[in-house]
Amino acid sequence: MQQRQRRVRSDRQLDAHSVLLGNIFGALPEMVFYKDRRGVYRLCNGPGSRFLGRAPEEIKGFQDADFFDTATAERMRQRDLDAIQRRSAILSEEWISGPDGEQVLLEINRQPLFSGSGTTSQGATESQNCVGVLLTCRDITEHRQQQKELEYQARHDILTGLANRALLHEKLTFALQMAKRNEESLAVIFIDLDRFRDINDTLGHTIGDMLLRDVAHRLSSNLRDSDICARLSGDEFVVVLTQADTTYVENKCRQLLEELARSYQLQGHLLSINASAGIAMAPTHGDNADILLVHADAALHQAKALGRNRSCIYSAELTARRSNQLSLEQDLRSAVENEEFSLEYQGQFRPGETLPRRVETLIRWPHALRGQVSPHEFIPLAESSGLIRELGFWVLRRACSEFMAWRQQGLLLEKIAVNVSAMQINSRFADTVAGIMKETGFEPHWLELEVTESLMMSGMTEINNQIHKLCELGVEFSIDDFGTGYSSLSKLKEMPVSVLKIDRSFVRNIHEQANDYEIVRAIVAMAKSLNIDVVAEGIENEAQGETLTLLGCEWFQGYLYGRPMAADEFLRQYS
């Protein structure tokens, strides 16, 4: 009786353990299968049906040939046998096709199971000791896809889909190896869009991104399969032409620039933009990727210096010129730290008057070894190097201080104009300007900040906020070099602008070019209707002054009326 009770308790415990093991087995996140030595499924958990497409009870008792095509079934059976023969686990990745045809990538671990200790008996083979194979499977399809996407993103530009710098370097290195083996030449073309920043500032980054995608498409669709196209950053692209001599490269480069110059239709905007290109040939100008890219970049800078919208082939002297630019940047950094700049002032006059009422501030850099460095040379360098913010505020502080010194000595001017770069304007710009005015005792209504058309037209929230904060203080804004940018005249009435400065190129040719005359006439008429003052700069002779007077221009600036002068000389001249 007691023995029977013990047996019942033992059976109940065994049943409980079986249920517990079954629950644990079924709760495993992996797909788990047990096949006997003949390859028949004897056990599987619930998740297993996800790739076999059947419930567990529909799997037991069947073999791989019942679920998969012949090739897949034979491959899986062979791998089972390999694990048994090796008497150790085998990990593999396998693409499996379910009943619905969907391909699933599985990571499968095959663990052979053996009876007893797993050792063979005398005269028996290893397979006779094997009781089956335990397969643990994990669906890694999504993981592999994510991995591929990450690998793609690491090697491609996300915006355009072109190769990025890393992939370009890899492909270019391989192309150079093949060119050297086949005794062929190739070309690296560095392409940069001219004044792309104006598009971004004027129309916004969404339009700018659309333009970059179109540029990428036009470049890549005009190349051979063996060529390479990459985007490095911003509006910088690189094209590699394989199996190419100089004549072919020059012709292809000209074709690409013409293709990029065709107009773009983007969200209702019809845009035209040009590009410049620098060319370096291998092996003539270098035999590795880094050197060729550096030399192509130097050629690109030369193309821009020659007026943009053109290409230039590398020459050794360009390296020296580029080295000079780097040296100049180092000198500029030192000059900013040590305040090695000076300011000059050029008066703005009313027609018929000999004393200025307003003045424009002009920065000068008297370099100890280079002499006077042109602002056209060092201002773009200051912007690209990030030094413009510190330099710009130094100019503003010095100009306000010297303006106040003039007033104390009896020279009373209405306003002083100071140029502002878009790179200076951040979330603290207005506060910094206000702080400088307070520090120097300067009244806000004496200050006129000169900005570009593209900055005023940018529509960027932060820039608008800073401009409006300063306008509320009484600071006025003028648009410098008006007529050369992307301004929509109809939008001028919405801008907080008090002055338009007509670009000197229109003034210079006002008698030779009928179009320039008409542009100036239209600007003056439009400004009058909007109650905006007009300053004509660059007036050098009486004929220009008389014509501008007849057109109704209110303010004159140029060598005809007064040259730029240092602060003390300006005081002596006009006090």
C-alpha positions as CSV (number, residue, x, y, z in Angstrom):
1,M,0.0,0.0,0.0
2,Q,2.8,2.4,0.9
3,Q,4.7,1.4,-2.2
4,R,1.7,2.2,-4.3
5,Q,1.3,5.6,-2.7
6,R,5.0,6.4,-3.3
7,R,4.6,5.5,-6.9
8,V,1.5,7.8,-7.3
9,R,3.4,10.6,-5.6
10,S,6.4,10.0,-7.9
11,D,4.2,10.0,-11.0
12,R,2.6,13.2,-9.9
13,Q,6.0,14.8,-9.3
14,L,7.1,13.6,-12.7
15,D,4.0,15.0,-14.4
16,A,4.5,18.3,-12.6
17,H,8.1,18.4,-13.7
18,S,7.1,17.6,-17.2
19,V,4.5,20.4,-17.2
20,L,7.1,22.8,-15.8
21,L,9.7,21.8,-18.4
22,G,7.1,22.1,-21.1
23,N,6.2,25.6,-19.9
24,I,9.9,26.6,-19.8
25,F,10.5,25.1,-23.2
26,G,7.5,26.9,-24.7
27,A,8.4,30.2,-23.1
28,L,11.9,30.3,-24.6
29,P,12.3,33.4,-27.0
30,E,14.3,31.3,-29.4
31,M,12.9,28.7,-31.8
32,V,13.9,25.3,-30.5
33,F,13.5,22.0,-32.3
34,Y,14.6,18.5,-31.5
35,K,15.1,16.0,-34.4
36,D,15.8,12.3,-33.9
37,R,18.8,10.6,-35.6
38,R,16.6,10.1,-38.7
39,G,15.9,13.8,-39.0
40,V,12.3,13.5,-37.8
41,Y,11.0,16.5,-35.7
42,R,10.0,15.1,-32.3
43,L,9.7,18.3,-30.3
44,C,9.3,22.0,-30.9
45,N,8.2,25.1,-28.9
46,G,5.5,27.5,-29.9
47,P,7.7,30.2,-31.5
48,G,9.0,27.6,-33.9
49,S,5.9,27.7,-36.1
50,R,6.8,31.3,-37.0
51,F,9.3,30.2,-39.7
52,L,7.8,26.8,-40.5
53,G,4.4,28.3,-40.8
54,R,2.7,25.6,-38.8
55,A,1.6,24.9,-35.2
56,P,3.9,22.6,-33.2
57,E,1.5,19.6,-33.5
58,E,1.7,19.9,-37.3
59,I,5.5,19.7,-37.2
60,K,6.1,16.7,-35.0
61,G,6.6,13.5,-37.0
62,F,7.7,15.3,-40.2
63,Q,11.0,15.9,-41.8
64,D,12.6,18.9,-43.6
65,A,11.6,17.5,-47.0
66,D,8.0,17.9,-45.9
67,F,8.4,21.7,-45.4
68,F,11.2,22.9,-47.8
69,D,12.4,22.5,-51.3
70,T,14.8,19.6,-52.1
71,A,17.9,21.7,-52.1
72,T,17.1,23.4,-48.7
73,A,16.1,20.1,-47.1
74,E,19.3,18.4,-48.2
75,R,21.4,21.3,-47.0
76,M,19.8,21.2,-43.6
77,R,20.1,17.4,-43.3
78,Q,23.8,17.6,-44.2
79,R,24.5,20.2,-41.6
80,D,22.7,18.0,-39.0
81,L,25.0,15.2,-40.0
82,D,28.1,17.4,-39.9
83,A,27.3,18.3,-36.2
84,I,26.8,14.7,-35.4
85,Q,30.1,13.7,-37.0
86,R,32.0,16.5,-35.3
87,R,30.3,15.6,-32.0
88,S,30.1,19.4,-31.3
89,A,27.8,22.3,-31.8
90,I,27.8,24.1,-35.2
91,L,26.6,27.7,-35.6
92,S,25.5,28.8,-39.0
93,E,23.4,31.5,-40.8
94,E,20.8,30.2,-43.3
95,W,18.1,31.8,-45.4
96,I,14.9,29.8,-45.1
97,S,11.8,30.3,-47.2
98,G,8.4,29.8,-45.4
99,P,5.1,28.5,-47.0
100,D,4.2,32.1,-47.9
101,G,7.5,32.5,-49.8
102,E,8.9,35.0,-47.3
103,Q,12.7,34.7,-46.9
104,V,13.9,34.6,-43.3
105,L,17.5,34.7,-42.1
106,L,18.1,32.4,-39.2
107,E,21.1,32.0,-36.9
108,I,21.0,28.2,-36.2
109,N,22.9,26.4,-33.5
110,R,23.0,22.6,-33.9
111,Q,23.9,20.7,-30.8
112,P,24.2,16.9,-31.3
113,L,22.8,14.8,-28.4
114,F,24.2,11.4,-27.5
115,S,22.9,8.6,-25.3
116,G,24.7,7.9,-22.0
117,S,28.1,9.5,-21.7
118,G,28.3,10.1,-25.5
119,T,31.1,7.6,-26.0
120,T,30.9,4.8,-28.5
121,S,30.4,1.1,-27.4
122,Q,32.8,-1.5,-28.6
123,G,32.2,-2.1,-32.3
124,A,29.6,0.6,-32.7
125,T,29.8,3.8,-34.7
126,E,29.3,7.3,-33.4
127,S,26.0,7.7,-35.2
128,Q,24.6,4.7,-33.4
129,N,25.2,6.6,-30.1
130,C,23.5,9.7,-31.3
131,V,19.9,10.2,-30.3
132,G,19.3,13.4,-32.3
133,V,20.1,17.0,-32.8
134,L,18.8,20.0,-30.8
135,L,18.4,23.1,-33.0
136,T,18.2,26.6,-31.4
137,C,17.2,29.2,-34.0
138,R,17.1,33.0,-33.9
139,D,15.5,35.2,-36.5
140,I,18.2,37.8,-37.4
141,T,16.5,39.1,-40.6
142,E,15.8,42.5,-39.2
143,H,19.1,42.7,-37.4
144,R,21.0,42.0,-40.6
145,Q,18.9,44.6,-42.4
146,Q,19.7,47.1,-39.8
147,Q,23.4,46.1,-39.9
148,K,23.3,46.6,-43.7
149,E,21.7,50.0,-43.3
150,L,24.3,51.1,-40.8
151,E,27.1,49.9,-43.1
152,Y,25.5,51.8,-45.9
153,Q,25.1,54.9,-43.9
154,A,28.7,54.7,-42.8
155,R,29.8,54.6,-46.4
156,H,27.3,56.8,-48.2
157,D,26.0,60.4,-48.0
158,I,22.5,60.2,-46.5
159,L,21.1,63.2,-48.4
160,T,22.2,62.2,-51.9
161,G,23.0,58.5,-51.7
162,L,26.4,59.1,-53.2
163,A,29.6,57.7,-51.7
164,N,30.9,59.6,-48.8
165,R,34.5,60.5,-48.0
166,A,35.4,57.1,-46.5
167,L,34.0,55.1,-49.5
168,L,35.5,57.6,-52.0
169,H,38.9,57.0,-50.4
170,E,38.4,53.2,-50.7
171,K,37.2,53.3,-54.3
172,L,39.8,55.8,-55.4
173,T,42.6,53.8,-53.9
174,F,41.4,50.7,-55.7
175,A,41.0,52.7,-59.0
176,L,44.6,54.0,-58.6
177,Q,45.9,50.4,-58.2
178,M,44.1,49.3,-61.3
179,A,45.3,52.3,-63.3
180,K,48.9,51.7,-62.2
181,R,48.6,48.0,-63.2
182,N,47.2,48.8,-66.6
183,E,49.4,51.9,-67.1
184,E,46.4,54.2,-67.4
185,S,45.7,57.6,-66.1
186,L,42.7,58.9,-64.1
187,A,41.4,62.2,-63.0
188,V,40.0,63.5,-59.7
189,I,37.7,66.5,-60.1
190,F,36.7,68.5,-57.1
191,I,33.4,70.4,-57.7
192,D,32.0,73.1,-55.6
193,L,28.8,75.1,-56.2
194,D,29.3,78.8,-56.5
195,R,27.5,80.9,-53.8
196,F,25.4,78.0,-52.6
197,R,25.2,79.7,-49.2
198,D,23.1,82.4,-50.7
199,I,20.5,79.9,-51.8
200,N,20.4,78.4,-48.3
201,D,20.2,81.9,-46.7
202,T,17.6,83.2,-49.1
203,L,15.3,80.2,-49.7
204,G,16.1,77.9,-46.7
205,H,17.8,74.6,-46.2
206,T,14.8,72.6,-47.6
207,I,15.3,74.1,-51.1
208,G,19.1,73.8,-50.6
209,D,18.8,70.1,-49.9
210,M,16.6,69.6,-52.9
211,L,19.1,71.4,-55.0
212,L,22.0,69.2,-53.7
213,R,20.0,66.0,-54.6
214,D,19.4,67.3,-58.1
215,V,23.1,68.2,-58.5
216,A,24.1,64.7,-57.3
217,H,21.7,63.1,-59.9
218,R,23.0,65.2,-62.7
219,L,26.6,64.3,-61.9
220,S,26.1,60.6,-61.4
221,S,23.8,60.2,-64.5
222,N,26.4,61.7,-66.7
223,L,29.2,59.3,-65.7
224,R,30.2,55.8,-66.8
225,D,29.8,52.8,-64.5
226,S,33.5,52.7,-63.9
227,D,33.6,56.3,-62.8
228,I,33.1,57.4,-59.1
229,C,30.9,60.2,-57.8
230,A,30.9,61.3,-54.1
231,R,29.7,64.1,-51.9
232,L,32.2,65.1,-49.2
233,S,30.2,67.8,-47.3
234,G,28.0,70.7,-47.9
235,D,28.1,71.6,-51.6
236,E,31.4,69.8,-52.3
237,F,31.4,66.9,-54.7
238,V,34.2,64.7,-56.1
239,V,34.1,62.9,-59.5
240,V,36.7,60.3,-60.4
241,L,37.1,59.6,-64.2
242,T,38.9,56.3,-64.8
243,Q,40.8,55.4,-68.1
244,A,40.9,59.1,-69.0
245,D,43.4,61.3,-70.7
246,T,43.6,65.1,-70.3
247,T,41.5,65.9,-73.4
248,Y,38.7,63.6,-72.3
249,V,38.8,65.0,-68.8
250,E,38.6,68.6,-69.9
251,N,35.7,67.9,-72.2
252,K,33.9,65.8,-69.6
253,C,34.4,68.5,-66.9
254,R,33.1,71.2,-69.2
255,Q,30.0,69.0,-69.9
256,L,29.4,68.4,-66.2
257,L,29.6,72.2,-65.4
258,E,27.2,73.0,-68.2
259,E,24.8,70.3,-67.0
260,L,24.9,71.8,-63.5
261,A,24.3,75.3,-64.8
262,R,20.9,74.3,-66.3
263,S,18.1,75.8,-64.4
264,Y,16.4,73.9,-61.5
265,Q,12.7,73.9,-60.8
266,L,12.2,73.4,-57.1
267,Q,8.9,74.0,-55.3
268,G,7.9,76.8,-57.6
269,H,11.4,78.4,-57.6
270,L,13.3,78.6,-60.8
271,L,17.0,78.6,-59.8
272,S,20.2,79.0,-61.7
273,I,23.6,78.2,-60.1
274,N,27.0,77.7,-61.4
275,A,29.9,75.5,-60.2
276,S,33.7,75.6,-60.2
277,A,36.0,72.6,-60.6
278,G,39.6,71.7,-59.8
279,I,41.3,68.8,-61.7
280,A,44.2,66.6,-60.6
281,M,45.5,63.8,-62.9
282,A,47.1,60.6,-61.8
283,P,50.0,59.7,-61.9
284,T,51.1,63.2,-63.1
285,H,49.9,65.1,-60.1
286,G,50.0,62.3,-57.5
287,D,49.8,58.6,-57.0
288,N,47.6,58.2,-53.9
289,A,44.1,59.3,-52.9
290,D,45.1,61.9,-50.3
291,I,47.5,63.8,-52.5
292,L,45.2,63.9,-55.5
293,L,42.3,65.2,-53.4
294,V,44.5,67.9,-51.9
295,H,45.8,68.9,-55.3
296,A,42.3,68.9,-56.9
297,D,41.1,71.1,-54.0
298,A,44.0,73.5,-54.6
299,A,43.0,73.7,-58.3
300,L,39.4,74.3,-57.2
301,H,40.4,77.3,-55.1
302,Q,42.3,78.7,-58.1
303,A,39.2,78.3,-60.3
304,K,37.2,80.3,-57.7
305,A,39.9,82.9,-57.5
306,L,39.8,83.4,-61.3
307,G,36.1,84.3,-61.1
308,R,34.2,81.0,-60.6
309,N,32.1,79.1,-63.1
310,R,35.2,77.4,-64.6
311,S,37.6,74.6,-64.1
312,C,41.3,74.7,-63.4
313,I,44.0,71.9,-63.7
314,Y,46.5,71.6,-60.9
315,S,50.0,72.9,-61.2
316,A,52.8,72.8,-58.6
317,E,52.6,76.6,-58.0
318,L,49.0,76.1,-56.7
319,T,50.4,74.1,-53.7
320,A,52.6,77.0,-52.8
321,R,49.6,79.3,-53.1
322,R,47.4,77.0,-50.9
323,S,50.3,76.9,-48.4
324,N,50.3,80.6,-48.4
325,Q,46.5,80.6,-47.6
326,L,47.1,78.4,-44.6
327,S,49.9,80.6,-43.5
328,L,47.7,83.6,-43.9
329,E,45.0,82.0,-41.8
330,Q,47.5,81.4,-39.0
331,D,48.6,85.1,-39.2
332,L,45.0,86.1,-39.1
333,R,44.4,84.2,-36.0
334,S,47.3,85.8,-34.3
335,A,46.2,89.3,-35.6
336,V,42.7,88.8,-34.1
337,E,44.2,87.7,-30.7
338,N,46.6,90.7,-30.7
339,E,44.2,93.3,-32.3
340,E,46.6,94.1,-35.1
341,F,43.9,95.7,-37.3
342,S,43.0,99.3,-37.8
343,L,39.9,101.1,-39.0
344,E,39.4,103.7,-41.7
345,Y,36.3,105.8,-42.3
346,Q,34.7,107.1,-45.5
347,G,32.1,109.8,-45.4
348,Q,28.6,109.7,-46.9
349,F,27.5,113.1,-48.3
350,R,24.2,114.8,-49.3
351,P,24.2,116.2,-52.9
352,G,25.9,119.5,-53.1
353,E,27.3,119.3,-49.5
354,T,31.0,119.2,-48.7
355,L,30.8,117.8,-45.1
356,P,29.7,114.3,-44.4
357,R,26.7,113.5,-42.3
358,R,27.3,109.8,-42.1
359,V,30.3,107.6,-42.2
360,E,31.1,104.0,-43.1
361,T,33.6,101.9,-41.2
362,L,36.2,100.0,-43.2
363,I,38.6,97.5,-41.6
364,R,42.3,97.4,-42.6
365,W,45.0,94.8,-41.8
366,P,48.5,96.2,-42.0
367,H,50.6,93.0,-42.0
368,A,54.2,93.3,-40.8
369,L,55.5,91.3,-43.7
370,R,52.8,91.2,-46.3
371,G,51.9,94.9,-46.2
372,Q,48.2,95.8,-46.4
373,V,46.1,92.7,-46.8
374,S,42.9,93.3,-48.8
375,P,39.6,92.8,-46.9
376,H,38.5,90.8,-50.0
377,E,41.2,88.3,-49.0
378,F,41.0,88.1,-45.3
379,I,37.3,88.6,-44.6
380,P,36.3,85.4,-46.4
381,L,39.1,83.7,-44.6
382,A,37.8,85.0,-41.2
383,E,34.4,83.7,-42.1
384,S,35.6,80.2,-43.1
385,S,37.9,79.9,-40.1
386,G,35.3,81.0,-37.5
387,L,37.2,84.2,-36.6
388,I,34.7,86.6,-38.0
389,R,32.6,86.8,-34.8
390,E,35.4,88.0,-32.6
391,L,36.8,90.2,-35.3
392,G,33.4,91.7,-36.1
393,F,32.7,92.7,-32.5
394,W,36.2,94.2,-32.2
395,V,35.3,96.4,-35.2
396,L,32.0,97.4,-33.7
397,R,33.5,98.3,-30.3
398,R,36.3,100.3,-31.8
399,A,34.0,102.1,-34.2
400,C,31.6,103.1,-31.4
401,S,34.5,104.3,-29.3
402,E,36.0,106.5,-32.0
403,F,32.5,107.8,-33.0
404,M,32.0,108.9,-29.4
405,A,35.5,110.5,-29.3
406,W,34.6,112.6,-32.4
407,R,31.4,113.8,-30.7
408,Q,33.4,114.9,-27.7
409,Q,35.6,117.0,-29.9
410,G,32.7,118.6,-31.9
411,L,32.3,116.3,-34.9
412,L,28.6,115.4,-34.8
413,L,27.6,112.8,-37.3
414,E,24.1,111.3,-37.8
415,K,25.2,107.7,-38.1
416,I,28.1,105.3,-38.4
417,A,27.7,102.2,-40.5
418,V,29.4,98.9,-39.6
419,N,29.4,95.8,-41.7
420,V,28.0,92.6,-40.2
421,S,28.6,89.0,-41.5
422,A,25.9,86.4,-41.4
423,M,28.4,84.3,-39.4
424,Q,28.3,86.7,-36.5
425,I,24.6,86.4,-35.9
426,N,23.7,83.8,-33.3
427,S,21.2,83.8,-30.4
428,R,23.4,86.3,-28.4
429,F,24.1,88.7,-31.2
430,A,21.6,91.5,-30.2
431,D,22.6,91.3,-26.5
432,T,26.3,91.6,-27.4
433,V,25.7,94.6,-29.7
434,A,23.5,96.2,-27.0
435,G,26.3,95.5,-24.4
436,I,28.9,97.2,-26.6
437,M,26.7,100.3,-27.1
438,K,26.2,100.5,-23.3
439,E,29.8,100.0,-22.6
440,T,30.9,102.9,-24.9
441,G,28.0,105.2,-24.1
442,F,26.8,104.9,-27.7
443,E,23.1,105.7,-28.6
444,P,21.4,103.0,-30.7
445,H,20.0,105.4,-33.2
446,W,23.5,106.4,-34.2
447,L,24.3,102.8,-35.4
448,E,23.6,101.4,-38.9
449,L,24.5,97.8,-39.4
450,E,25.2,96.8,-43.0
451,V,24.1,93.3,-44.0
452,T,23.9,91.4,-47.3
453,E,20.7,90.8,-49.3
454,S,20.9,87.1,-48.7
455,L,21.1,87.5,-44.9
456,M,18.1,89.9,-44.9
457,M,16.2,87.6,-47.2
458,S,17.1,84.4,-45.4
459,G,13.8,84.1,-43.5
460,M,15.7,82.2,-40.7
461,T,13.9,82.7,-37.4
462,E,16.9,83.3,-35.3
463,I,18.3,85.9,-37.6
464,N,15.0,87.7,-37.8
465,N,14.6,87.6,-34.1
466,Q,18.0,89.2,-33.6
467,I,17.4,91.9,-36.2
468,H,14.0,92.8,-34.7
469,K,15.5,93.0,-31.2
470,L,18.0,95.6,-32.4
471,C,15.4,97.5,-34.4
472,E,13.3,97.8,-31.2
473,L,16.4,99.4,-29.6
474,G,16.6,102.0,-32.4
475,V,19.4,100.4,-34.5
476,E,18.9,100.7,-38.2
477,F,19.9,98.2,-41.0
478,S,21.1,98.8,-44.5
479,I,21.5,96.3,-47.4
480,D,25.0,96.4,-48.8
481,D,25.8,95.9,-52.5
482,F,22.1,95.9,-53.4
483,G,21.2,94.5,-56.8
484,T,23.7,91.6,-56.8
485,G,21.8,89.1,-54.8
486,Y,18.5,87.2,-54.8
487,S,16.2,89.8,-53.3
488,S,12.6,89.9,-54.2
489,L,11.7,93.6,-54.5
490,S,8.2,93.0,-53.4
491,K,9.5,91.7,-50.1
492,L,11.5,94.8,-49.3
493,K,8.5,96.5,-47.7
494,E,8.4,93.7,-45.2
495,M,12.0,94.1,-44.1
496,P,13.3,96.4,-41.3
497,V,15.6,98.2,-43.8
498,S,16.3,101.9,-43.7
499,V,19.0,102.2,-46.4
500,L,19.9,100.5,-49.7
501,K,23.5,100.8,-50.9
502,I,23.7,100.5,-54.7
503,D,26.6,98.2,-55.6
504,R,29.6,100.0,-57.1
505,S,29.5,97.9,-60.2
506,F,26.3,99.6,-61.3
507,V,27.7,103.0,-60.5
508,R,30.9,102.3,-62.4
509,N,29.1,101.4,-65.6
510,I,26.1,103.7,-65.3
511,H,27.1,105.6,-68.6
512,E,28.5,102.6,-70.5
513,Q,25.7,100.0,-69.8
514,A,22.1,100.9,-70.4
515,N,21.0,98.1,-68.2
516,D,23.0,99.4,-65.3
517,Y,21.5,102.8,-65.7
518,E,18.0,101.3,-65.7
519,I,18.7,99.2,-62.6
520,V,19.9,102.2,-60.7
521,R,16.9,104.2,-61.8
522,A,14.5,101.4,-60.7
523,I,16.2,101.0,-57.3
524,V,16.0,104.7,-56.5
525,A,12.4,104.9,-57.6
526,M,11.4,101.8,-55.6
527,A,13.3,103.0,-52.5
528,K,11.6,106.4,-52.6
529,S,8.1,104.7,-52.8
530,L,9.1,102.7,-49.7
531,N,10.6,105.6,-47.9
532,I,14.0,104.0,-47.9
533,D,17.2,106.0,-48.3
534,V,19.7,105.2,-51.1
535,V,23.4,105.4,-50.9
536,A,25.4,105.2,-54.1
537,E,29.0,103.9,-53.4
538,G,32.1,104.0,-55.6
539,I,31.4,107.4,-57.2
540,E,34.7,108.4,-58.8
541,N,33.9,111.2,-61.3
542,E,31.6,114.2,-61.7
543,A,29.6,112.6,-64.5
544,Q,28.5,109.7,-62.2
545,G,27.6,112.1,-59.5
546,E,25.5,114.3,-61.8
547,T,23.6,111.4,-63.2
548,L,22.9,110.0,-59.7
549,T,21.7,113.4,-58.6
550,L,19.3,113.6,-61.6
551,L,18.0,110.1,-60.7
552,G,17.2,111.3,-57.2
553,C,19.8,109.5,-55.1
554,E,20.0,111.0,-51.6
555,W,23.5,109.9,-50.4
556,F,26.9,109.8,-52.2
557,Q,30.0,107.9,-51.2
558,G,33.2,107.5,-53.2
559,Y,36.7,108.9,-54.0
560,L,35.1,111.9,-55.7
561,Y,33.9,113.2,-52.3
562,G,36.4,111.7,-49.8
563,R,38.8,108.8,-49.5
564,P,38.8,106.4,-46.5
565,M,40.8,108.0,-43.6
566,A,42.1,107.0,-40.2
567,A,40.0,108.3,-37.2
568,D,42.3,111.2,-36.3
569,E,42.7,112.3,-40.0
570,F,38.9,112.1,-40.5
571,L,38.5,114.3,-37.4
572,R,41.0,116.9,-38.7
573,Q,39.4,116.9,-42.1
574,Y,35.8,117.5,-41.2
575,S,35.7,119.0,-37.7
